Amino acid sequence: MKINERFVGNKALFQGDRSLLLRRIPLNAKITKAQASIIPIDRSGRIGPSEDYVVFEASSATGTNGETIIRVMGSSVIPITPSWIEIDFHRKVTLLRMIGTDLGGATLQVDIGGGTFIEVNANGAFKTPGDDSFTLPVGSVSFLPSLTVQKIRVTKANGTAIDVTQVLVRNTATNVTLRIAESAPFFVQPGDLVNEQSSIDFSKMLEASLATAKQESGFYLVSLNLSTSTLARVELNLEIDTVNQQSALPDKLASVKLPYTFNAVSESANKSLDLAIPVGARLVSADTRAKIEGRFTNSTVVQGSLDQINESAIPIVINTALTQAQAFSLMDNTDTPDIAIDAFDLLLTSVSPVAKLHLDLRADLDGKPDSVSLLSKAIELSINTDTSPSPTWANVVLSQPIKLAKVRAESAKPARYWLMLQSIEGEAQWSLADSAEDPLALLQQSTDGGLSWRENVQTEISNQAYAEFRLRQKTATFKIPLEVKVGKGEQATRLKLNKFEPLGRVDFELDSQELTETVNHFLNAVEQQRCPEGEQLLNYDFQLELNMPTFTLLGWQQIGPGLAPSGSPLDAIIISSDIETGGISQTAAAVAGCHYELSAEVNVDGEDARIDIIWRGDSCNLVKTEELTLPNGIYQSDDRKTPVYRLRTQAPEGVEQVEIRLVVPNSSSVLVDRISLIATPQSLLNADLLERHDDELIGWHLTPADAQPGKMFVANISNGQRFLSNISDFLQPVFLAQKAEVQAGKNFDFEFIGSATLDDASATMPPEIHLSFLRDTGETIFKHNPLIINPDSAETHVLRGTIPDTASHAEIQFLLPQSTTLTVKNTSLVTQTLQDIPITFLSQAPGDLTVTDLTIGFEEQPAAPPALPTLGFCDATPASQLPSDECCDKNSSCFCNKCQQETTLDQTTAVLLPDDRPATIGLCHKCRLPLLTNTGRLVYEATSIPIRRINRSNIAQTDTNIALTDIAYIGEVRALRLQENGLTRINQLATARIEYLVEILDVNEDLAESFVIQAKKLLIETQLKTASVLVHTRTT
């Protein structure tokens, strides 16, 4: 598992030690790689030393970060005395700019040490005789020589009153180190840090720190210490690779002792050593290990099962009136003609307090037990309810070994033998197995002491059932009596340990590769179709097209007129038609019962535009249709983003595929940025908080009741992130909350990605995130410790645990104290299903086994993509028709952009799209234009069709008639400055970085952002007004 953690550095300056808390490493994880990136960063997010203003209030002698200022006002009348201002930064800074009053003509002196100031000349160097002085220009803003100083003095010789209110300086991190807690640094950067630097791989140091690290909510808490000797902004990014580990030994024991009798499984309470890993995970051999050591008697099972006892199997009864006999043949595959047997095991239960039995071995006589015993005499055995209250293997030792021939001498056919069990006193039960591998197995009973025999008449017993027994022998050479069984039932897999027999003892480490393969084989056998995760649509952002004569989007089928690529940087395609309903469609494989989220980022001019979700079965039959309405609306300036519309749904039973269909009625226009269908295990609705309706964030609710948007609470969007702010003048916090259904007893992972800001001095507490679990009644069962989102904490915050048994809902709460802002990138609550893996050591012989350090390493694997539909993808539903079963009866139909109507294809050929989805290419039946439809069966010999990125530089731009001066507060001077810096068109301004505009126009961030917002809105309005003309131009 890869962990990428970011500690944001641009929000605050610091000097000395900055303590950071890493809480992303799961318990029991092994660190395989760890590397840090240490990045000097500016407050705008630009990499490099930080440029910051030191602000001096008029009545204050100290600046923003503890700087001091001395103001001495001279006299402008005779005798004239100079005015001067001395600033001590108390650190090394690089001068950039100064803002103040009446500074024009003032000179600049710098301290070279010991309080000695030297004047700066016009070239920014120390002044010498004959040099011109550097003088500050007239005006409020003065650019300074880029000198690195600690103290400066500004002097005005004529005695005029002057003041300095702000100084822009460059702060450079120096002598930067990074360490874990109080250990020695693993990263040291002597001198200045001016660009990104990487550390060594510190995985071993990090791994060692986990032994003493605190643990909380399923994760280790690791303290890091980032240090700089000068005031600066430094960001830290961590890349950590881990492998999950789990011990199969109970109660965190280092070893466990397993005693054995004749039951094959241990007599210990730990009959099996159990693991539970996430469904879909697979073992990693390099991190899987186990050591075993034991002593066992010299006895080997040559025939019979070592499987665990089937407690539900129906037994046969043995009493003084009923004798039972089980026929068998020798199933040994070796070349030896016979097998020496010295003991039998029988699976027996004592019904009476004591049961005394006789065991005999007979040859076969015409399908019945022979009357003559093969033993010198029948063997007596006794069981009781203390030792055999339930099915227990009883060992019966022969007085001397007996050799059994594999075949009959007279016929060369397999020999059949009968194992006969008779009661002398009391009653017992002989357990049965469901079926026999032995073709000669036969179960008979006698009511006259063995004089006559007939088939067993117990009606509940299957004809295939046979009585459980084993044949044993002592071996002359050492044999490993053990094997490892993984899993239960028919899917269980076995690992033989015979390769260790040359050691002559049970004292070795298991082969990690073989153990890993055995467990993974079991996991493959039991795994069912998992729900996919991630994007299910090809080309969801409409950046790729097929290499075809007409505009053909990769993955998308045109199902009506009016489709064209967009020339705007704000959207990808345009659909607009004055003739009839237009649209596009894409079909993807789907898995019943899985959750999906459809989302669209579109601008709409008109009514009744929509996206249909059309679920279809294995024969293209219509299962269900859902609809996402796209309201009439354009770019929302308050959200600073194209509107987002979403629909959460669950695939109904019986589906194999889903069609996503955008329908645009005639006289309407839609600008599409993206259409996405994501398969998600996410429990939360609108987890990134980007979807809103009016003033409400979809899926979330505010408390208290009077926390109305715009009064106590503000939710804005910038750069695809939601900013939540408590703007109340009161101390009352604001809560933003959501409840989600959960399944009791499942494991969960909660993740929040974002950061916090304390907006002003009135903010005394950082934001918090609370996770609680509730009953149906709304009563809180359990509440996790809150996640504190400090301004300098990591971006990702996590919780892990198990949902309480009586819980039905989880509640997420964002708590925003007064004057705080929470930046939300994403929030996630995902439940996890675990796969149980019982590991059982089976032994053929009595003895003791010690298992030490049975540990497995595993990695979670992504779910495989859904299987393609058996009959291929169905034909797309035309935009002018309603979804139905009949729409899919046509043969390779599609819309022809040249004929402007639905058509069929001639001379069709199967082709493949980039992700091996089937498609069909052919000629329009009417105009013979080559067309492609995303239907057909998968043909592996099919040719892959070429694709290319849409070249938007060749598309006519839509901002021709919009001037830069159409933007409020941009006049001729600012327009000229934009043009001089490469921003000559409105579409370039619409995509410009806010920081860049601040720099080139010398304006604040709010005004720069308003320029971008206005440009985007004007561009989209123009695009929508001219959409039908643009489509006509670009399609012809």
Order of alpha helices (4+ residues) and beta strands (2+ residues): beta-beta-beta-beta-beta-beta-beta-beta-beta-beta-beta-beta-beta-beta-alpha-beta-beta-beta-beta-beta-beta-beta-beta-beta-beta-beta-beta-beta-beta-beta-beta-beta-beta-beta-beta-beta-beta-beta-beta-alpha-beta-beta-beta-beta-beta-beta-beta-beta-beta-beta-beta-beta-beta-beta-beta-beta-beta-beta-beta-beta-beta-beta-beta-beta-beta-beta-beta-beta-beta-beta-beta-beta-beta-alpha-alpha-alpha-alpha-alpha
